[in-house]
Amino acid sequence: MSAVEQYARAHLVTDSSEGHRAVPVVLRYDPEADPHALRIGLPGRREWTFARQLLEQGLRAPVTAGDVHVWPCGRVQTVVEFHAGDDGVTVVQFDASALMRFLRRTYAAAATPVTR
């Protein structure tokens, strides 16, 4: 099984005058570390780890698990909301196609046999 790392552009949604700001995001999946989890990292912010199934379900309908909320936004966007205690709430809007592509890659990586 091999790790998957995918870079994507997303929009950080803020209530400041900037509104939506484009940011580079790193999507990571390491089946050897945890075959059921993935990570999303934002520049200058923490990295969140949560169930891969949550992202998959959130592409179709609103779902919540702990500090992570995911829901479709229209036909082509997906919103991921992270609650981080003292750091407040971080809301990120993705093109759903980028998240679907990432999920397909994670399932392919999990199905790849280990060769040594």
ABEGO torsion letter per residue (X at the ends): XBBBBBBBBBBBBBABAAEBBBBBBBBBBBAAABAABBBBBBBGBBBBBBBAAAAAAAAABBBBBEABBBBBBEAABBBBBBBAEAAEBBBBBBBAAAAAAAAAAAAAAAABBBBX
